[in-house]
Amino acid sequence: MPAASYRDLDKGYRALGLEEKKKGHVWWGISPISNEIVTIVVHEHAGGRDISKGLLDKYIKELGFKNDKEFFEFLNKI
């Protein structure tokens, strides 16, 4: 799995139509993949930092992706 940063997640959140409720803190919306409400909190200064595998997997599953490979394929298409 390639390393992912919080910027990668932000890119995915925007592409999925989630709203940034509080700049750098809370992303909220309905995932078009899982059709469920998603609320994800990201630290304000985390942008360029790599995200841990466990946390990345948690966020990816909340968004409705099956695994990290599917998420990265999605990111490469946008």
Phi and psi in radians as a Rosetta constraint file:
Dihedral C 1 N 2 CA 2 C 2 CIRCULARHARMONIC -1.219 0.35
Dihedral N 2 CA 2 C 2 N 3 CIRCULARHARMONIC 2.694 0.35
Dihedral C 2 N 3 CA 3 C 3 CIRCULARHARMONIC -1.188 0.35
Dihedral N 3 CA 3 C 3 N 4 CIRCULARHARMONIC 2.498 0.35
Dihedral C 3 N 4 CA 4 C 4 CIRCULARHARMONIC -2.107 0.35
Dihedral N 4 CA 4 C 4 N 5 CIRCULARHARMONIC 2.448 0.35
Dihedral C 4 N 5 CA 5 C 5 CIRCULARHARMONIC -1.855 0.35
Dihedral N 5 CA 5 C 5 N 6 CIRCULARHARMONIC 2.963 0.35
Dihedral C 5 N 6 CA 6 C 6 CIRCULARHARMONIC -1.127 0.35
Dihedral N 6 CA 6 C 6 N 7 CIRCULARHARMONIC -0.458 0.35
Dihedral C 6 N 7 CA 7 C 7 CIRCULARHARMONIC -1.119 0.35
Dihedral N 7 CA 7 C 7 N 8 CIRCULARHARMONIC -0.637 0.35
Dihedral C 7 N 8 CA 8 C 8 CIRCULARHARMONIC -1.072 0.35
Dihedral N 8 CA 8 C 8 N 9 CIRCULARHARMONIC -0.748 0.35
Dihedral C 8 N 9 CA 9 C 9 CIRCULARHARMONIC -1.115 0.35
Dihedral N 9 CA 9 C 9 N 10 CIRCULARHARMONIC -0.757 0.35
Dihedral C 9 N 10 CA 10 C 10 CIRCULARHARMONIC -1.006 0.35
Dihedral N 10 CA 10 C 10 N 11 CIRCULARHARMONIC -0.740 0.35
Dihedral C 10 N 11 CA 11 C 11 CIRCULARHARMONIC -1.052 0.35
Dihedral N 11 CA 11 C 11 N 12 CIRCULARHARMONIC -0.762 0.35
Dihedral C 11 N 12 CA 12 C 12 CIRCULARHARMONIC -1.153 0.35
Dihedral N 12 CA 12 C 12 N 13 CIRCULARHARMONIC -0.717 0.35
Dihedral C 12 N 13 CA 13 C 13 CIRCULARHARMONIC -1.064 0.35
Dihedral N 13 CA 13 C 13 N 14 CIRCULARHARMONIC -0.795 0.35
Dihedral C 13 N 14 CA 14 C 14 CIRCULARHARMONIC -1.088 0.35
Dihedral N 14 CA 14 C 14 N 15 CIRCULARHARMONIC -0.756 0.35
Dihedral C 14 N 15 CA 15 C 15 CIRCULARHARMONIC -1.132 0.35
Dihedral N 15 CA 15 C 15 N 16 CIRCULARHARMONIC -0.518 0.35
Dihedral C 15 N 16 CA 16 C 16 CIRCULARHARMONIC -1.474 0.35
Dihedral N 16 CA 16 C 16 N 17 CIRCULARHARMONIC -0.080 0.35
Dihedral C 16 N 17 CA 17 C 17 CIRCULARHARMONIC 1.518 0.35
Dihedral N 17 CA 17 C 17 N 18 CIRCULARHARMONIC 0.243 0.35
Dihedral C 17 N 18 CA 18 C 18 CIRCULARHARMONIC -1.262 0.35
Dihedral N 18 CA 18 C 18 N 19 CIRCULARHARMONIC 2.647 0.35
Dihedral C 18 N 19 CA 19 C 19 CIRCULARHARMONIC -1.757 0.35
Dihedral N 19 CA 19 C 19 N 20 CIRCULARHARMONIC 2.464 0.35
Dihedral C 19 N 20 CA 20 C 20 CIRCULARHARMONIC -1.540 0.35
Dihedral N 20 CA 20 C 20 N 21 CIRCULARHARMONIC 1.753 0.35
Dihedral C 20 N 21 CA 21 C 21 CIRCULARHARMONIC -1.265 0.35
Dihedral N 21 CA 21 C 21 N 22 CIRCULARHARMONIC -0.617 0.35
Dihedral C 21 N 22 CA 22 C 22 CIRCULARHARMONIC -2.464 0.35
Dihedral N 22 CA 22 C 22 N 23 CIRCULARHARMONIC 2.018 0.35
Dihedral C 22 N 23 CA 23 C 23 CIRCULARHARMONIC -0.786 0.35
Dihedral N 23 CA 23 C 23 N 24 CIRCULARHARMONIC 2.095 0.35
Dihedral C 23 N 24 CA 24 C 24 CIRCULARHARMONIC 1.320 0.35
Dihedral N 24 CA 24 C 24 N 25 CIRCULARHARMONIC 0.129 0.35
Dihedral C 24 N 25 CA 25 C 25 CIRCULARHARMONIC -2.126 0.35
Dihedral N 25 CA 25 C 25 N 26 CIRCULARHARMONIC -1.030 0.35
Dihedral C 25 N 26 CA 26 C 26 CIRCULARHARMONIC -2.209 0.35
Dihedral N 26 CA 26 C 26 N 27 CIRCULARHARMONIC 2.188 0.35
Dihedral C 26 N 27 CA 27 C 27 CIRCULARHARMONIC -1.863 0.35
Dihedral N 27 CA 27 C 27 N 28 CIRCULARHARMONIC 2.368 0.35
Dihedral C 27 N 28 CA 28 C 28 CIRCULARHARMONIC -2.487 0.35
Dihedral N 28 CA 28 C 28 N 29 CIRCULARHARMONIC 2.556 0.35
Dihedral C 28 N 29 CA 29 C 29 CIRCULARHARMONIC 2.835 0.35
Dihedral N 29 CA 29 C 29 N 30 CIRCULARHARMONIC -2.991 0.35
Dihedral C 29 N 30 CA 30 C 30 CIRCULARHARMONIC -1.892 0.35
Dihedral N 30 CA 30 C 30 N 31 CIRCULARHARMONIC 2.143 0.35
Dihedral C 30 N 31 CA 31 C 31 CIRCULARHARMONIC -1.210 0.35
Dihedral N 31 CA 31 C 31 N 32 CIRCULARHARMONIC 2.202 0.35
Dihedral C 31 N 32 CA 32 C 32 CIRCULARHARMONIC -1.226 0.35
Dihedral N 32 CA 32 C 32 N 33 CIRCULARHARMONIC -0.217 0.35
Dihedral C 32 N 33 CA 33 C 33 CIRCULARHARMONIC -1.475 0.35
Dihedral N 33 CA 33 C 33 N 34 CIRCULARHARMONIC -0.866 0.35
Dihedral C 33 N 34 CA 34 C 34 CIRCULARHARMONIC -1.736 0.35
Dihedral N 34 CA 34 C 34 N 35 CIRCULARHARMONIC -0.194 0.35
Dihedral C 34 N 35 CA 35 C 35 CIRCULARHARMONIC 0.998 0.35
Dihedral N 35 CA 35 C 35 N 36 CIRCULARHARMONIC 0.551 0.35
Dihedral C 35 N 36 CA 36 C 36 CIRCULARHARMONIC -2.093 0.35
Dihedral N 36 CA 36 C 36 N 37 CIRCULARHARMONIC 2.697 0.35
Dihedral C 36 N 37 CA 37 C 37 CIRCULARHARMONIC -1.207 0.35
Dihedral N 37 CA 37 C 37 N 38 CIRCULARHARMONIC 2.345 0.35
Dihedral C 37 N 38 CA 38 C 38 CIRCULARHARMONIC -2.159 0.35
Dihedral N 38 CA 38 C 38 N 39 CIRCULARHARMONIC 2.293 0.35
Dihedral C 38 N 39 CA 39 C 39 CIRCULARHARMONIC -2.278 0.35
Dihedral N 39 CA 39 C 39 N 40 CIRCULARHARMONIC 2.063 0.35
Dihedral C 39 N 40 CA 40 C 40 CIRCULARHARMONIC -2.232 0.35
Dihedral N 40 CA 40 C 40 N 41 CIRCULARHARMONIC 2.283 0.35
Dihedral C 40 N 41 CA 41 C 41 CIRCULARHARMONIC -1.822 0.35
Dihedral N 41 CA 41 C 41 N 42 CIRCULARHARMONIC 2.239 0.35
Dihedral C 41 N 42 CA 42 C 42 CIRCULARHARMONIC -2.206 0.35
Dihedral N 42 CA 42 C 42 N 43 CIRCULARHARMONIC 2.356 0.35
Dihedral C 42 N 43 CA 43 C 43 CIRCULARHARMONIC -1.086 0.35
Dihedral N 43 CA 43 C 43 N 44 CIRCULARHARMONIC 2.470 0.35
Dihedral C 43 N 44 CA 44 C 44 CIRCULARHARMONIC -0.998 0.35
Dihedral N 44 CA 44 C 44 N 45 CIRCULARHARMONIC -0.635 0.35
Dihedral C 44 N 45 CA 45 C 45 CIRCULARHARMONIC -1.840 0.35
Dihedral N 45 CA 45 C 45 N 46 CIRCULARHARMONIC 0.397 0.35
Dihedral C 45 N 46 CA 46 C 46 CIRCULARHARMONIC -1.587 0.35
Dihedral N 46 CA 46 C 46 N 47 CIRCULARHARMONIC -0.096 0.35
Dihedral C 46 N 47 CA 47 C 47 CIRCULARHARMONIC -0.607 0.35
Dihedral N 47 CA 47 C 47 N 48 CIRCULARHARMONIC -1.014 0.35
Dihedral C 47 N 48 CA 48 C 48 CIRCULARHARMONIC -1.572 0.35
Dihedral N 48 CA 48 C 48 N 49 CIRCULARHARMONIC -0.039 0.35
Dihedral C 48 N 49 CA 49 C 49 CIRCULARHARMONIC -1.384 0.35
Dihedral N 49 CA 49 C 49 N 50 CIRCULARHARMONIC 2.567 0.35
Dihedral C 49 N 50 CA 50 C 50 CIRCULARHARMONIC -1.256 0.35
Dihedral N 50 CA 50 C 50 N 51 CIRCULARHARMONIC 2.577 0.35
Dihedral C 50 N 51 CA 51 C 51 CIRCULARHARMONIC -1.759 0.35
Dihedral N 51 CA 51 C 51 N 52 CIRCULARHARMONIC 2.470 0.35
Dihedral C 51 N 52 CA 52 C 52 CIRCULARHARMONIC -1.179 0.35
Dihedral N 52 CA 52 C 52 N 53 CIRCULARHARMONIC 2.656 0.35
Dihedral C 52 N 53 CA 53 C 53 CIRCULARHARMONIC -1.001 0.35
Dihedral N 53 CA 53 C 53 N 54 CIRCULARHARMONIC -0.779 0.35
Dihedral C 53 N 54 CA 54 C 54 CIRCULARHARMONIC -1.103 0.35
Dihedral N 54 CA 54 C 54 N 55 CIRCULARHARMONIC -0.776 0.35
Dihedral C 54 N 55 CA 55 C 55 CIRCULARHARMONIC -1.212 0.35
Dihedral N 55 CA 55 C 55 N 56 CIRCULARHARMONIC -0.680 0.35
Dihedral C 55 N 56 CA 56 C 56 CIRCULARHARMONIC -1.045 0.35
Dihedral N 56 CA 56 C 56 N 57 CIRCULARHARMONIC -0.807 0.35
Dihedral C 56 N 57 CA 57 C 57 CIRCULARHARMONIC -1.047 0.35
Dihedral N 57 CA 57 C 57 N 58 CIRCULARHARMONIC -0.706 0.35
Dihedral C 57 N 58 CA 58 C 58 CIRCULARHARMONIC -1.076 0.35
Dihedral N 58 CA 58 C 58 N 59 CIRCULARHARMONIC -0.862 0.35
Dihedral C 58 N 59 CA 59 C 59 CIRCULARHARMONIC -1.114 0.35
Dihedral N 59 CA 59 C 59 N 60 CIRCULARHARMONIC -0.725 0.35
Dihedral C 59 N 60 CA 60 C 60 CIRCULARHARMONIC -1.076 0.35
Dihedral N 60 CA 60 C 60 N 61 CIRCULARHARMONIC -0.748 0.35
Dihedral C 60 N 61 CA 61 C 61 CIRCULARHARMONIC -1.183 0.35
Dihedral N 61 CA 61 C 61 N 62 CIRCULARHARMONIC -0.652 0.35
Dihedral C 61 N 62 CA 62 C 62 CIRCULARHARMONIC -1.081 0.35
Dihedral N 62 CA 62 C 62 N 63 CIRCULARHARMONIC -0.629 0.35
Dihedral C 62 N 63 CA 63 C 63 CIRCULARHARMONIC -1.287 0.35
Dihedral N 63 CA 63 C 63 N 64 CIRCULARHARMONIC -0.327 0.35
Dihedral C 63 N 64 CA 64 C 64 CIRCULARHARMONIC 1.862 0.35
Dihedral N 64 CA 64 C 64 N 65 CIRCULARHARMONIC 0.057 0.35
Dihedral C 64 N 65 CA 65 C 65 CIRCULARHARMONIC -1.380 0.35
Dihedral N 65 CA 65 C 65 N 66 CIRCULARHARMONIC 2.622 0.35
Dihedral C 65 N 66 CA 66 C 66 CIRCULARHARMONIC -1.304 0.35
Dihedral N 66 CA 66 C 66 N 67 CIRCULARHARMONIC -0.650 0.35
Dihedral C 66 N 67 CA 67 C 67 CIRCULARHARMONIC -2.785 0.35
Dihedral N 67 CA 67 C 67 N 68 CIRCULARHARMONIC 3.096 0.35
Dihedral C 67 N 68 CA 68 C 68 CIRCULARHARMONIC -1.181 0.35
Dihedral N 68 CA 68 C 68 N 69 CIRCULARHARMONIC -0.544 0.35
Dihedral C 68 N 69 CA 69 C 69 CIRCULARHARMONIC -1.062 0.35
Dihedral N 69 CA 69 C 69 N 70 CIRCULARHARMONIC -0.781 0.35
Dihedral C 69 N 70 CA 70 C 70 CIRCULARHARMONIC -1.113 0.35
Dihedral N 70 CA 70 C 70 N 71 CIRCULARHARMONIC -0.687 0.35
Dihedral C 70 N 71 CA 71 C 71 CIRCULARHARMONIC -1.113 0.35
Dihedral N 71 CA 71 C 71 N 72 CIRCULARHARMONIC -0.806 0.35
Dihedral C 71 N 72 CA 72 C 72 CIRCULARHARMONIC -1.187 0.35
Dihedral N 72 CA 72 C 72 N 73 CIRCULARHARMONIC -0.584 0.35
Dihedral C 72 N 73 CA 73 C 73 CIRCULARHARMONIC -1.097 0.35
Dihedral N 73 CA 73 C 73 N 74 CIRCULARHARMONIC -0.727 0.35
Dihedral C 73 N 74 CA 74 C 74 CIRCULARHARMONIC -1.051 0.35
Dihedral N 74 CA 74 C 74 N 75 CIRCULARHARMONIC -0.820 0.35
Dihedral C 74 N 75 CA 75 C 75 CIRCULARHARMONIC -1.068 0.35
Dihedral N 75 CA 75 C 75 N 76 CIRCULARHARMONIC -0.660 0.35
Dihedral C 75 N 76 CA 76 C 76 CIRCULARHARMONIC -1.207 0.35
Dihedral N 76 CA 76 C 76 N 77 CIRCULARHARMONIC -0.416 0.35
Dihedral C 76 N 77 CA 77 C 77 CIRCULARHARMONIC -1.441 0.35
Dihedral N 77 CA 77 C 77 N 78 CIRCULARHARMONIC -0.345 0.35
